[in-house]
Amino acid sequence: MRRLVSLLVLIFFTVPFGLSVAGCSKSTPAQFCNGLDSGPVVGQVASITLSATLATTDESLSYGQIGQALNANAIDCKGNAVSVKSFTYATSDTSLTNADINPGTGSVCAGSWNRNSGSGIADFTTCTAPKVPSSTHLYFVTATGNGATSNAIPVYVHPTVTSVTIGGGTPACQGGPNPTVTDPSSECCPTATTAPSTNVIYDGVSCLSQTQTARLVAKVYTNGTTNPADNITCDVGNLSFAAQGTNNVVTIDESGVATAQQPGSATITATVSSSGSADTAGYFSTCPPASIVLTAQGQPNPQGPISVALNNTQPFTAQVLDTLGHAITGLTLEYTSTTPETLPGAATVTPIFPGSATITAVCQPGNSGGCNPAPFSQIGLNGNGKPITSNGITVNTVANSSTVLYVASTQSQYLYPLDFTTNQQPPLVKLPYVPNSMVITQDGTTIYMGSTQALMTFATASNSVSSANTNVVGSVLAVSPDGSTLAVTDPTRQTVTLVSSTGTITATYNGVGTHAEWSPDSQTVYITGTAQSATPGTLGPAQLLVHSLFNGWTAIAPDQPYNDVAVMVPAIGAYFAGDKSTEARSYCSSSSFGAGTPPIATNALYPIADTNATALTDRLAATADGKHILGAQASGLILSDVSVTLPATSQNGIATLQACPTVVPPNYFTSSAMTYPLTGVTATSITGVVPASSSTVSFVTYMGSSGILPMYLIPGSGGKGTITPVTLTGGASLAPVAGVFSTDNLSFYAGTSGDNLVHIISVNTSGSTPTAADSGTPIVPNLPCATGSTYIVATPPCPANVTVGTPNLLVQRPKKSTTL
């Protein structure tokens, strides 16, 4: 029996042990981090990362403020994520009166959390600022879990921040942090998250060239003052800087090192971590262009003039230097052309019809950023926020083309569309109303006609009126080169209105416009006229209106009435016709600066840049080569040729235009004028000065009689011009009241009073002396006089016994020639 009991005992202890050994033999053996058979095990918590972002930027809290809940993540020795049931958070503030912590979430209270408040109030919901703040402002927070402890997060506690200002560094801190100085800036303050930087300190006022770097520093204040006693810069920790308004002027890293990018200036904000919204702290400037040189690639004369064959693409290169002489790359420039027949693209042009055009590259600030932008209060500081234009290059294209001529009259309800490629008499097109004005888009697709009843839109592809907008009445003064916007004036309501191509009114100003012209980039329109009158039926004082995409409306009271406007080539301003003088205004503003860092700028827009008292003019036009402003006056029967010298500089030996000055002097443009009598002409008014795009000849149209069309032979640089009268077939009773050149400059179409025909003037500029003659075969539009309706108003009415209107509204568009 004793032996049986002993056997049972042995089986009882042996069998489970055997089963246990068998079971262990099937489990995964422990994997040690070092690959050996002992040490930390893979899958166990090896390290904890606590709020990685705050580890580099710190957390900064005003007294009584609650910080964000922290986020802890655990990994093993192989970098694999490890799940931890819960983390416990702790603070280095053992008193729990300045940087108390919620041990479950890691949320810091800059003071003391409520605990055991009673009345159902949950713990860690109310933060009470310290009654007596400690002189220590920096504390650290950690998280623990599964035996591991995280990195420490710096937490700064401090009084409420009321202002942050960017400025130059503190001299006593140039050798390194020195928080004991009076009124320290941020480079004086060692922080727990940023290492001292060796970058130069940005002074908050000057400009840096592209790719140059500087460190932003600032001062932080409390109590609403900037007194040194209220400087808490060294108590708030790391500052985070950001550029506002545009993201291409400067980039700023987490250490506050700014790298200059594209020209322009930007407002800089500084944020104290977790302390609330960003404060506007200062300003940063990337140096603007000082010069732009445009060259034509592959041309023997890369500065022009150049010849480009029809439909060939000509590339251009723009080289830009900033105000410190450093090259600028990646700049967004606009390329503009003085005529639609040469289409500007991204640094290329493609002539689609014969003619001449001047190409320029423009750095133009704009509301959406643009080139060289600036906050409105800093326009002009360091030259930011002001435009600059390159030298112009003249492109000539010789080829055959034909014309579609559109003839209308302010005395008729009909339009006459003549296509010279068909050699057929076209039918008249009846209009809804009698037009008082007519313009055509540069692409030739759309004609707009104003009237006292509606704005009429005529589609040239279908030869039909596509719409009549009764919400827009008055005279059409001009259409933008891109065809997007019309300038319209209503003398009855005394308004000047900008209207989109879809018929939407986009901007309105009080006054009456007489003439208008757009800049080639379609961003600015100059409108002459009068201000609103308090007495109905009378004109107000003289007024110049300018509307730009950047500045909106600008109303200027000139020292004399402006009769007309001609935008300069390149378009760095405009000249204005006057009875006392012909004046110029620059697109550069005149800037003055007040106190502050940076200084607050005040800008006078479109200041006087030239006054030529010799040239007394009613109508004006600029030649496409940019060398002449041509004007004519009826009372003196004179033509004035104003030779303009633009402000120039040199870049690598190549002449180009200067950047805008801080203050535009009254002689910023210089000019000299020659006057020529319009001999044999009897004129009651000048209706137009029409130069060829080739800048070789110009015609003068007028109301009156004499049977003469004056042709002005435009001289070269420093030469003297000549007026040659072109005799109109039909006698001395005729007067050329309106006119337009064909695109190839070989024909001039003159609508005449006296016979109510359109005379074709053949122009030959191939020889040393240009010539012109009436072809003797006029166009007969036969536009019936408008009569008998309230809604059909002729201006002026046709004389008695006259049945056809005077063709005083002419526009044309080019068309591919059917002959080679």
C-alpha positions in Angstrom: 0.0 0.0 0.0 2.8 2.4 0.9 4.3 1.8 -2.6 1.0 2.6 -4.3 0.7 5.9 -2.4 4.2 6.9 -3.4 3.5 6.2 -7.0 0.3 8.3 -7.0 2.2 11.2 -5.4 4.9 11.0 -8.1 2.3 11.0 -10.9 0.5 14.0 -9.3 3.6 16.2 -9.4 5.1 14.9 -12.6 2.2 15.1 -15.1 1.4 18.8 -14.7 5.1 19.7 -14.9 5.4 17.8 -18.1 2.3 19.5 -19.5 3.7 22.8 -18.5 7.0 22.2 -20.3 5.1 21.0 -23.4 3.0 24.2 -23.3 6.0 26.5 -23.1 7.7 24.9 -25.9 5.0 26.2 -28.2 5.1 30.0 -27.2 7.1 32.7 -28.9 10.4 33.2 -27.1 11.2 36.6 -25.7 13.0 38.9 -28.3 15.6 41.1 -26.6 16.5 44.5 -28.0 20.2 43.8 -28.1 19.7 40.5 -29.9 21.1 38.5 -26.9 19.4 36.6 -24.2 18.9 39.3 -21.7 18.0 43.0 -21.4 15.1 45.1 -22.5 12.4 43.2 -24.5 11.0 44.2 -27.8 7.4 45.4 -27.2 8.1 47.0 -23.9 8.0 50.8 -23.6 11.4 52.2 -24.3 10.6 55.9 -24.7 7.8 58.4 -24.7 7.4 61.4 -26.9 5.4 64.2 -25.4 3.8 66.8 -27.8 6.5 66.9 -30.4 5.4 70.4 -31.7 5.6 72.0 -28.2 9.0 70.3 -27.7 10.3 72.7 -30.4 8.2 75.7 -29.8 7.4 75.4 -26.0 4.1 76.4 -24.4 3.5 79.9 -23.2 0.6 80.9 -21.0 -0.7 84.1 -19.4 -1.6 83.9 -15.7 -4.9 82.2 -15.3 -4.8 80.7 -18.8 -5.4 77.0 -19.5 -3.1 75.1 -21.9 -4.0 72.5 -24.3 -4.3 68.8 -23.4 -1.0 67.1 -24.2 -0.4 64.1 -26.4 2.0 61.3 -25.4 3.1 58.4 -27.7 5.2 55.4 -26.6 7.5 53.2 -28.7 9.7 50.2 -28.0 13.4 49.9 -28.7 12.7 49.1 -32.4 10.5 52.2 -32.9 7.3 50.3 -32.9 4.2 51.9 -31.3 3.3 50.5 -27.9 -0.1 50.9 -26.3 -0.1 52.4 -22.8 -3.3 52.1 -20.8 -2.7 55.6 -19.3 -0.1 58.3 -18.9 0.5 60.3 -15.8 1.6 63.9 -16.3 3.8 65.9 -13.8 5.1 69.4 -13.5 8.3 70.8 -12.1 6.3 73.3 -10.1 6.1 71.5 -6.9 4.1 74.2 -5.3 1.3 73.8 -7.9 0.7 77.6 -7.8 2.3 78.8 -11.0 2.3 75.8 -13.4 -0.2 73.4 -12.0 -1.1 70.3 -14.1 -4.0 68.0 -14.7 -2.2 64.6 -14.2 -4.7 62.8 -16.5 -4.6 65.1 -19.6 -1.4 67.1 -19.2 -3.3 70.4 -19.5 -1.3 73.1 -17.7 -2.9 75.9 -15.6 -0.9 79.0 -15.3 -1.7 79.2 -11.7 -3.6 76.6 -9.6 -6.3 74.1 -10.7 -9.5 73.7 -8.7 -9.6 70.5 -6.7 -12.3 69.1 -4.4 -14.4 72.2 -5.1 -17.7 70.5 -4.1 -21.1 71.5 -5.4 -20.7 69.1 -8.3 -17.8 71.1 -9.8 -15.5 68.8 -11.6 -11.8 69.0 -10.7 -9.4 70.6 -13.2 -12.0 72.9 -14.8 -11.1 76.3 -13.2 -7.7 77.9 -13.3 -6.8 80.6 -10.8 -3.9 83.0 -11.4 -1.3 83.1 -8.7 -1.9 85.7 -6.1 1.9 86.3 -5.8 3.5 85.3 -9.1 6.9 83.6 -8.7 10.0 85.1 -10.1 10.4 81.9 -12.0 8.6 81.8 -15.3 9.9 78.6 -16.9 8.7 75.1 -15.8 8.8 71.7 -17.3 6.1 69.0 -17.9 6.7 65.3 -18.4 4.6 62.2 -19.0 5.2 58.7 -17.5 3.8 55.3 -18.4 4.9 51.7 -18.0 8.0 52.7 -16.2 9.3 55.2 -18.9 9.4 59.0 -18.7 9.0 61.4 -21.7 10.9 64.4 -22.8 10.3 67.5 -20.9 8.0 70.2 -22.4 9.0 73.8 -21.5 6.1 75.9 -20.1 6.4 79.6 -19.7 3.9 81.5 -17.4 3.8 85.3 -17.5 1.5 88.4 -17.3 -0.9 89.0 -20.2 0.9 90.1 -23.4 -0.5 93.4 -24.7 2.0 94.1 -27.6 4.8 92.7 -29.6 7.1 94.9 -31.7 9.7 93.8 -34.2 12.9 95.9 -34.3 16.6 95.9 -34.3 18.6 93.9 -31.8 19.9 95.1 -28.4 23.5 96.0 -28.7 24.4 94.5 -25.3 23.2 91.1 -26.5 25.2 90.9 -29.8 27.7 88.6 -28.1 24.9 86.2 -26.9 21.9 86.1 -24.6 21.9 88.6 -21.8 18.5 88.7 -20.1 19.7 91.2 -17.4 19.8 94.2 -19.8 17.2 96.8 -19.6 14.3 96.5 -22.1 15.7 93.4 -23.8 14.7 92.1 -27.2 14.2 88.4 -27.9 17.8 87.7 -28.9 18.8 88.6 -25.3 16.7 85.8 -23.9 17.8 82.2 -23.9 14.9 79.8 -24.5 14.6 76.1 -23.7 13.8 75.2 -27.3 15.9 77.3 -29.6 19.7 77.4 -29.9 21.3 80.8 -30.4 21.4 81.8 -34.1 24.4 83.3 -35.9 22.3 85.1 -38.5 22.4 88.8 -38.6 19.4 90.5 -36.9 16.9 92.2 -39.1 16.5 95.9 -38.3 12.8 96.0 -39.1 13.2 98.8 -41.7 15.7 98.0 -44.5 15.4 95.5 -47.4 17.2 92.3 -48.0 18.2 90.9 -51.4 16.7 87.7 -52.7 17.9 84.6 -50.7 19.6 86.7 -48.0 18.7 85.8 -44.5 18.3 87.7 -41.2 16.9 86.8 -37.8 13.7 88.4 -36.6 13.7 89.7 -33.0 11.0 91.4 -31.1 10.1 92.9 -27.7 7.1 91.7 -25.8 5.2 94.0 -23.3 2.5 93.9 -20.8 0.2 96.5 -19.2 -0.5 98.2 -22.5 2.8 100.2 -22.5 6.2 99.9 -24.1 8.0 101.0 -21.0 11.1 99.0 -20.1 9.5 98.1 -16.8 6.8 96.3 -18.7 9.1 94.4 -20.9 8.4 90.6 -20.4 10.3 89.3 -23.5 12.5 86.9 -21.5 9.4 85.5 -19.6 7.3 84.4 -22.6 9.6 81.8 -24.3 9.9 81.3 -28.1 8.2 83.7 -30.5 6.7 82.4 -33.7 6.8 84.8 -36.7 4.7 84.7 -39.9 4.3 86.9 -42.9 0.7 88.2 -43.7 -1.0 89.1 -47.0 1.4 87.3 -49.4 3.5 84.2 -49.1 6.1 85.0 -51.7 8.0 87.9 -50.1 9.6 86.0 -47.3 9.8 82.6 -45.6 10.4 82.3 -41.9 11.5 79.2 -40.1 10.7 78.1 -36.5 13.8 79.9 -35.2 12.6 83.2 -36.6 15.2 83.3 -39.4 13.7 85.1 -42.4 14.8 84.4 -46.0 14.1 87.0 -48.6 12.2 85.6 -51.6 10.4 87.8 -54.2 10.4 91.6 -54.2 7.9 93.2 -51.9 7.1 93.9 -48.3 4.9 92.1 -45.9 3.4 92.7 -42.4 4.9 90.4 -39.9 2.9 88.9 -37.0 4.5 87.4 -33.9 2.7 84.8 -31.8 3.4 83.9 -28.2 2.6 80.2 -28.0 -0.9 79.5 -26.6 -1.3 83.2 -25.5 -3.9 84.1 -28.1 -4.1 85.5 -31.6 -1.0 86.8 -33.4 -0.1 90.5 -32.9 1.0 92.7 -35.8 4.6 93.1 -34.8 6.4 94.7 -37.8 7.5 94.6 -41.3 9.8 92.8 -43.7 11.1 94.0 -47.1 12.7 92.1 -50.0 14.5 94.6 -52.2 12.5 95.8 -55.2 13.7 95.9 -58.8 15.8 98.9 -59.7 15.9 98.1 -63.4 14.5 95.6 -65.9 16.3 95.1 -69.2 14.3 93.4 -72.0 16.1 91.8 -74.8 14.9 89.9 -77.9 16.5 86.5 -78.2 18.3 85.6 -81.4 18.0 89.1 -82.9 21.0 91.1 -84.2 19.8 94.2 -82.4 18.3 92.6 -79.2 17.1 96.0 -77.9 15.2 96.7 -81.1 13.7 97.6 -83.4 13.3 94.0 -84.6 11.5 92.4 -87.5 9.4 89.3 -86.8 7.6 87.3 -89.6 3.8 86.8 -89.4 2.7 84.0 -87.0 6.3 83.5 -85.8 7.0 83.4 -82.1 9.7 85.8 -80.8 11.0 85.0 -77.3 12.3 87.7 -74.9 14.5 87.7 -71.9 14.1 90.0 -68.9 17.1 90.6 -66.6 16.2 92.2 -63.3 18.5 93.8 -60.7 17.4 95.0 -57.3 18.2 98.2 -55.5 21.4 96.6 -54.0 22.6 95.5 -57.4 21.8 91.8 -57.0 20.0 89.8 -59.7 16.4 88.8 -59.1 15.1 85.4 -60.5 11.6 83.9 -60.7 9.9 87.3 -60.9 6.4 87.4 -62.2 6.3 90.1 -65.0 3.5 91.2 -67.2 4.3 91.6 -70.9 2.3 94.2 -72.8 1.9 95.3 -76.4 0.7 98.6 -77.8 -1.3 96.9 -80.5 -3.5 93.7 -80.5 -1.9 92.4 -83.7 1.2 91.4 -81.6 0.0 89.0 -78.9 2.1 89.2 -75.7 2.5 85.8 -73.9 4.8 84.6 -71.2 7.9 86.4 -72.4 7.0 85.8 -76.1 5.1 87.6 -78.8 3.5 86.3 -81.9 2.5 88.8 -84.6 -0.9 87.6 -86.1 -1.2 90.7 -88.4 1.2 93.1 -90.0 2.0 96.3 -88.2 4.2 97.7 -85.5 4.1 97.4 -81.7 6.2 98.2 -78.7 6.7 95.4 -76.2 7.5 96.0 -72.5 7.8 94.0 -69.3 6.2 95.4 -66.3 6.5 94.6 -62.6 3.1 95.7 -61.4 1.9 95.5 -57.7 -1.7 94.4 -57.2 -4.2 93.6 -54.6 -3.8 89.9 -55.1 0.0 90.1 -54.5 1.3 90.9 -58.0 4.9 91.9 -58.4 6.6 93.9 -55.6 3.5 94.2 -53.4 3.4 96.1 -50.2 0.9 96.8 -47.4 -1.0 100.1 -48.2 0.6 101.9 -45.2 4.1 101.0 -46.4 3.8 101.7 -50.1 7.0 103.4 -51.2 9.1 102.3 -48.2 12.3 100.9 -49.8 10.6 101.2 -53.1 8.2 98.3 -52.4 4.6 98.7 -53.7 5.6 100.7 -56.7 5.7 99.6 -60.4 8.7 99.5 -62.7 8.7 99.0 -66.5 11.5 97.8 -68.8 12.8 99.3 -71.9 10.4 99.0 -74.8 11.3 96.9 -77.9 9.6 97.8 -81.2 8.4 94.8 -83.2 7.8 95.3 -87.0 5.9 92.8 -89.1 5.5 93.3 -92.8 2.8 91.3 -94.6 -0.5 91.6 -96.5 -3.8 92.0 -94.7 -7.2 93.3 -95.4 -9.7 95.3 -93.4 -13.3 95.1 -92.2 -14.5 98.7 -91.7 -17.5 99.6 -89.6 -19.1 102.9 -90.2 -21.8 104.6 -88.1 -23.2 108.0 -87.4 -24.5 109.9 -84.4 -27.3 110.9 -86.8 -28.4 107.5 -88.0 -29.8 104.2 -86.6 -27.8 102.1 -89.0 -24.3 100.6 -89.1 -22.4 99.9 -92.3 -20.0 96.9 -92.1 -17.7 96.8 -95.2 -15.5 93.7 -95.6 -12.8 94.5 -98.2 -12.1 90.8 -98.8 -15.5 90.3 -100.4 -15.7 93.3 -102.7 -19.4 93.3 -102.2 -21.8 96.1 -101.0 -22.9 95.0 -97.6 -26.5 95.5 -96.3 -27.0 98.1 -93.6 -27.6 96.8 -90.0 -30.4 98.5 -88.1 -29.5 99.3 -84.5 -32.0 99.5 -81.6 -31.0 103.1 -81.0 -29.0 105.9 -82.5 -25.4 105.6 -81.2 -23.5 108.5 -79.7 -20.2 106.7 -79.5 -18.5 103.6 -80.8 -15.4 101.5 -79.8 -14.1 98.1 -80.8 -12.2 95.6 -78.7 -8.6 95.0 -79.6 -9.3 91.5 -80.7 -11.9 92.8 -83.1 -14.7 90.6 -81.9 -17.0 93.1 -80.3 -18.2 96.6 -80.9 -19.8 98.7 -78.2 -22.0 101.7 -79.0 -23.4 104.0 -76.4 -26.7 105.8 -76.6 -29.1 107.7 -74.4 -31.3 104.6 -74.1 -28.9 101.6 -73.8 -25.4 100.2 -74.3 -25.5 98.3 -77.5 -23.2 95.3 -78.1 -22.4 94.3 -81.7 -20.8 90.9 -82.5 -18.5 91.2 -85.6 -18.6 87.5 -86.3 -22.4 87.6 -87.0 -22.8 91.2 -88.0 -25.6 91.6 -85.5 -26.5 93.3 -82.3 -26.1 90.8 -79.5 -27.6 92.9 -76.7 -28.9 96.3 -75.6 -28.4 97.0 -71.9 -30.9 99.6 -70.8 -29.2 99.7 -67.3 -26.2 101.4 -68.9 -26.8 104.6 -70.8 -24.5 107.3 -72.0 -21.3 107.5 -74.1 -18.7 104.8 -74.3 -15.4 106.4 -73.7 -13.0 103.5 -74.0 -12.7 99.7 -73.8 -9.8 98.0 -72.0 -7.2 96.2 -74.2 -8.2 92.8 -72.9 -11.9 93.6 -73.7 -13.1 93.0 -70.2 -14.2 96.5 -69.1 -15.8 99.6 -70.6 -15.6 103.2 -69.3 -19.0 104.8 -69.8 -20.3 108.3 -68.8 -23.8 109.5 -68.4 -24.0 113.3 -68.6 -27.6 113.4 -67.4 -27.0 111.5 -64.2 -23.4 112.8 -64.0 -21.8 109.4 -63.5 -18.7 107.7 -64.8 -19.1 103.9 -64.7 -17.0 100.9 -65.3 -19.0 98.1 -66.9 -17.8 94.5 -67.5 -18.2 92.8 -70.9 -21.1 90.9 -69.5 -23.0 94.2 -68.7 -22.3 94.2 -65.0 -21.5 97.6 -63.4 -18.3 97.1 -61.4 -17.5 100.7 -60.2 -19.1 104.1 -60.4 -18.0 107.7 -59.6 -19.7 111.0 -59.7 -18.8 113.3 -62.6 -19.0 113.6 -66.4 -16.2 112.1 -68.6 -15.1 113.5 -71.9 -12.3 111.1 -73.0 -10.6 108.0 -71.5 -7.7 105.7 -72.3 -6.5 102.5 -70.7 -3.0 101.3 -69.9 -1.9 98.4 -72.1 -2.2 95.9 -69.2 -5.9 96.9 -68.7 -5.3 97.7 -65.0 -5.6 101.5 -65.1 -7.9 103.9 -66.9 -7.4 107.7 -67.0 -10.7 109.7 -67.6 -10.8 113.4 -68.2 -13.9 115.5 -67.5 -15.7 117.4 -64.8 -16.8 116.7 -61.3 -20.4 116.5 -60.3 -22.3 119.8 -60.5 -24.7 120.9 -57.8 -26.8 122.7 -60.4 -28.5 120.4 -62.9 -27.7 121.2 -66.5 -24.3 122.8 -65.7 -20.8 121.4 -65.6 -18.8 121.0 -62.4 -15.2 121.9 -61.9 -12.4 120.1 -63.8 -11.7 116.6 -62.7 -9.3 113.8 -63.6 -10.5 110.3 -62.6 -8.1 107.4 -62.4 -9.2 103.9 -61.6 -6.7 101.1 -61.0 -7.1 97.6 -59.8 -4.7 98.4 -56.9 -6.0 101.8 -55.7 -9.6 101.9 -56.9 -10.8 105.4 -57.7 -8.6 108.4 -57.4 -10.2 111.9 -58.1 -7.8 114.7 -58.9 -8.7 118.4 -59.3 -6.2 119.6 -62.0 -5.0 123.2 -62.3 -6.8 123.5 -65.6 -9.5 121.5 -67.5 -8.1 118.5 -69.2 -9.4 118.1 -72.7 -8.0 114.7 -73.6 -5.6 112.0 -72.4 -2.8 109.9 -74.1 -1.2 107.1 -72.2 2.6 107.1 -72.7 4.7 104.4 -74.3 5.9 102.7 -72.2 2.9 103.2 -70.0 4.6 104.9 -67.1 2.1 107.7 -67.0 -0.1 109.8 -69.3 -0.1 113.2 -70.9 -3.2 115.5 -70.7 -4.3 118.1 -73.2 -5.0 121.6 -71.9 -5.5 125.2 -73.0 -2.7 126.4 -70.7 -0.2 123.6 -71.2 0.1 119.9 -71.9 0.8 118.1 -68.6 2.0 114.7 -67.7 1.3 112.6 -64.6 3.4 109.7 -63.5 2.1 106.2 -62.5 4.7 106.5 -59.7 3.3 107.9 -56.4 5.1 110.5 -54.3 5.7 109.0 -50.9 6.3 110.7 -47.5 6.9 108.9 -44.2 5.8 109.6 -40.7 6.9 108.2 -37.4 6.9 104.6 -36.4 8.9 101.4 -37.0 8.4 100.9 -39.8 7.4 104.5 -40.8 3.8 105.0 -41.9 3.7 106.0 -45.6 1.4 108.6 -47.2 1.2 108.6 -51.0 0.1 111.2 -53.4 -1.1 109.3 -56.5 -0.5 110.3 -60.1 1.6 113.4 -59.4 2.6 116.0 -62.0 5.7 114.9 -63.8 5.9 117.4 -66.7 4.4 120.7 -67.8 4.9 121.8 -71.4 3.5 125.4 -71.8 4.4 125.5 -75.5 2.0 122.7 -76.5 -1.6 124.0 -76.2 -3.9 121.1 -77.2 -7.5 120.0 -77.5 -6.8 116.4 -78.5 -3.7 114.1 -77.9 -2.2 110.9 -79.1 1.0 109.0 -78.3 3.2 107.4 -81.0 3.8 103.7 -80.6 7.6 104.2 -80.4 7.2 106.3 -77.3 9.1 109.3 -78.6 6.2 111.7 -79.3 3.0 113.1 -77.8 1.1 114.7 -80.7 -1.6 117.3 -80.1 -3.7 119.7 -82.0 -5.7 122.8 -81.1 -8.6 124.4 -83.0 -8.4 127.9 -81.6 -4.8 128.4 -82.7 -5.0 125.9 -85.6 -1.7 124.4 -84.6 -0.2 120.9 -84.2 2.2 120.3 -81.4 4.9 117.6 -81.3 6.1 117.0 -77.8 9.3 115.0 -77.8 9.5 113.2 -74.5 12.7 112.0 -72.7 11.9 109.4 -70.1 13.9 108.9 -66.9 16.5 106.4 -67.8 19.2 104.3 -66.2 21.8 101.8 -67.4 22.1 98.1 -66.6 25.2 96.3 -67.9 25.6 99.1 -70.5 22.0 98.8 -71.7 19.6 101.7 -71.4 16.3 101.1 -69.6 13.8 102.9 -67.4 14.4 104.0 -63.9 12.6 102.7 -60.9 10.1 105.1 -59.3 11.7 107.7 -57.0 10.5 108.3 -53.5 9.1 111.7 -54.5 8.3 112.4 -58.1 9.7 115.8 -59.1 7.6 118.1 -61.4 10.2 117.6 -64.2 10.4 113.8 -63.8 9.7 113.6 -67.5 11.5 116.1 -69.7 10.0 117.3 -73.0 10.5 119.9 -75.7 7.7 120.9 -78.1 7.6 122.0 -81.8 4.5 123.6 -83.1 3.3 123.6 -86.7 0.4 125.7 -88.2 -2.5 123.8 -89.8 -2.4 126.0 -92.9 -5.5 126.1 -95.0 -7.7 124.4 -92.4 -10.9 126.0 -91.1 -11.9 124.1 -87.9 -14.4 124.7 -85.2 -13.1 121.7 -83.2 -10.4 119.1 -83.3 -11.9 115.6 -83.2 -8.8 113.5 -83.3 -5.1 113.1 -83.8 -4.5 109.6 -85.3 -0.9 108.4 -85.7 0.1 105.2 -87.6 1.3 102.4 -85.5 4.6 102.6 -87.4 5.1 106.1 -85.9 5.8 107.6 -89.4 2.8 109.8 -90.0 -0.3 111.1 -88.3 -3.5 112.7 -89.5 -5.7 115.3 -87.8 -9.5 115.2 -88.0 -11.7 118.1 -87.3 -15.2 119.8 -87.6 -15.3 122.6 -90.1 -14.4 122.8 -93.8 -11.5 123.3 -96.2 -11.4 120.0 -98.0 -8.0 119.2 -96.5 -6.8 116.3 -94.4 -3.6 117.4 -92.6 -0.9 114.8 -92.5 2.1 115.2 -90.2 5.4 113.5 -91.1 6.8 112.4 -87.8 10.5 113.1 -87.5 13.2 110.9 -86.1 15.1 111.8 -82.9 16.0 115.5 -82.9 14.5 116.2 -86.3 11.8 118.5 -87.5 8.5 117.4 -88.7 6.5 118.5 -91.7 2.7 119.0 -92.3 1.5 118.0 -95.7 -2.1 118.7 -96.6 -3.9 115.8 -98.4 -6.6 117.2 -100.7 -9.9 115.5 -100.4 -11.8 114.7 -103.6 -15.0 116.8 -103.5 -14.0 120.3 -102.7 -13.4 122.8 -100.0 -16.8 122.2 -98.2 -15.5 118.8 -96.9 -14.0 118.2 -93.5 -12.5 114.9 -92.2 -14.5 114.5 -89.0 -13.3 111.0 -88.0 -10.6 108.6 -89.2 -8.9 105.3 -88.6 -5.8 103.5 -90.0 -5.9 100.1 -91.4 -3.8 97.6 -89.4 -1.0 97.6 -92.0 -0.9 101.4 -92.1 -1.3 101.5 -95.9 -4.8 103.1 -95.8 -6.5 105.8 -93.8 -10.3 105.9 -93.8 -11.6 109.4 -93.3 -15.3 110.0 -92.7 -16.2 113.4 -94.1 -18.9 116.0 -93.6 -20.1 117.9 -96.7 -20.5 114.7 -98.7 -21.1 112.2 -95.9 -18.7 109.7 -97.5 -15.7 107.8 -96.3 -12.6 108.7 -98.2 -9.8 106.1 -98.7 -6.4 107.7 -98.3 -3.6 105.6 -99.7 -0.4 106.0 -97.6 3.1 105.2 -98.7 5.9 105.1 -96.1 8.4 103.0 -98.0 10.4 106.0 -99.3 12.5 108.5 -97.4 9.5 110.9 -97.4 6.0 109.4 -96.7 3.2 110.4 -99.1 -0.5 110.1 -99.0 -3.3 110.8 -101.5 -7.1 110.4 -101.7 -7.9 107.4 -103.8 -10.7 109.2 -105.5 -13.1 106.2 -104.9 -14.8 106.9 -101.6 -17.0 104.5 -99.7 -20.7 105.4 -99.8 -22.3 104.1 -96.6 -25.7 105.9 -97.1 -26.6 105.9 -93.4 -30.3 107.1 -93.3 -30.9 110.0 -91.0 -32.9 109.2 -87.9 -36.2 110.9 -87.6 -39.5 110.8 -85.8 -39.1 108.8 -82.6 -38.6 109.7 -79.0 -36.2 106.8 -78.7 -34.2 107.7 -81.7 -32.1 110.8 -80.9 -29.7 112.1 -83.5 -26.8 114.3 -82.3 -26.9 116.7 -84.0 -30.0 116.2 -86.1 -29.5 116.0 -89.9 -29.8 119.4 -91.6 -33.0 120.1 -93.6 -33.0 118.4 -97.0 -30.2 116.0 -95.9 -31.2 112.3 -95.9 -28.0 110.6 -94.9 -25.9 111.1 -91.7 -22.3 112.1 -91.5 -20.1 109.0 -90.9 -18.4 110.3 -87.7 -18.0 106.9 -86.0 -15.4 104.6 -87.5 -13.7 101.5 -86.2 -11.9 98.7 -88.1 -10.4 95.2 -87.5 -7.8 93.4 -89.6 -8.7 90.3 -91.6 -6.5 87.8 -93.5 -6.0 89.0 -97.0 -7.3 86.8 -99.9 -4.5 88.0 -102.1 -0.8 87.2 -101.6 
